[in-house]
Amino acid sequence: MTPDRPDLTDDQRAAVTDWKQSQDKAEQARKLTEDAATEAREAVTALSRSGMSQKAIAALLGIGQQRVSQLIIRTPRH
């Protein structure tokens, strides 16, 4: 909540509070999107490593093979 500030009207304080809450929700949405993308990459990588072809993964997910290739997490070769 916004601290009591005598220089702001009640409406202004309410607007600041609403804005802060919307920023918090936007940050939560960004984090959830990031987490979902990570999980998608891990799932596609696991399917690929278990022997499923990129073509089959693409068909299963309804995305292009190029996108599947982009999602696969590459392990650096030593």
C-alpha positions in Angstrom: 0.0 0.0 0.0 1.0 3.6 -0.5 2.1 5.3 2.7 0.0 8.2 3.9 1.1 11.2 1.9 -0.5 14.5 2.6 0.6 15.8 -0.8 -1.7 13.3 -2.6 -5.5 13.3 -2.8 -7.3 10.1 -1.9 -7.9 9.5 -5.6 -4.2 9.9 -6.4 -3.2 7.5 -3.6 -5.7 5.0 -5.0 -4.3 5.4 -8.5 -0.8 4.9 -7.2 -1.9 1.8 -5.3 -3.6 0.4 -8.4 -0.6 1.1 -10.5 1.7 -0.7 -8.1 -0.6 -3.7 -8.0 -0.7 -3.8 -11.8 3.1 -3.7 -11.9 3.2 -6.6 -9.4 0.8 -8.6 -11.6 2.8 -7.8 -14.7 6.0 -9.1 -13.0 4.2 -12.3 -11.9 3.0 -12.8 -15.5 6.6 -12.3 -16.8 7.9 -14.9 -14.3 5.2 -17.4 -15.2 5.9 -16.9 -18.9 9.6 -17.5 -18.2 8.9 -20.6 -16.2 6.6 -22.0 -18.9 9.2 -21.4 -21.6 11.8 -23.2 -19.5 9.5 -26.1 -19.0 8.7 -26.3 -22.7 12.4 -26.4 -23.6 13.0 -29.1 -21.0 10.1 -31.2 -22.3 11.0 -30.9 -25.9 14.6 -31.7 -25.1 13.5 -34.8 -23.1 11.4 -36.0 -26.0 14.2 -35.5 -28.4 16.8 -37.3 -26.2 14.4 -40.2 -25.7 14.4 -40.8 -29.4 11.4 -39.0 -30.7 12.1 -37.2 -34.0 11.8 -33.5 -34.4 9.1 -34.0 -37.0 7.0 -36.1 -34.6 7.5 -33.5 -31.8 6.5 -30.8 -34.1 3.3 -32.7 -35.1 2.5 -33.5 -31.5 2.9 -29.8 -30.4 1.5 -28.3 -33.6 4.6 -26.2 -34.2 7.2 -26.1 -37.0 10.3 -28.4 -37.0 12.5 -25.3 -37.0 10.9 -24.1 -33.8 11.4 -27.6 -32.2 15.1 -27.4 -33.2 15.3 -24.0 -31.5 13.7 -25.3 -28.3 16.0 -28.2 -27.9 18.6 -27.5 -25.2 22.0 -28.4 -26.6 24.6 -29.9 -24.3 28.1 -28.5 -25.1 30.5 -31.1 -26.4 33.8 -31.5 -24.5 
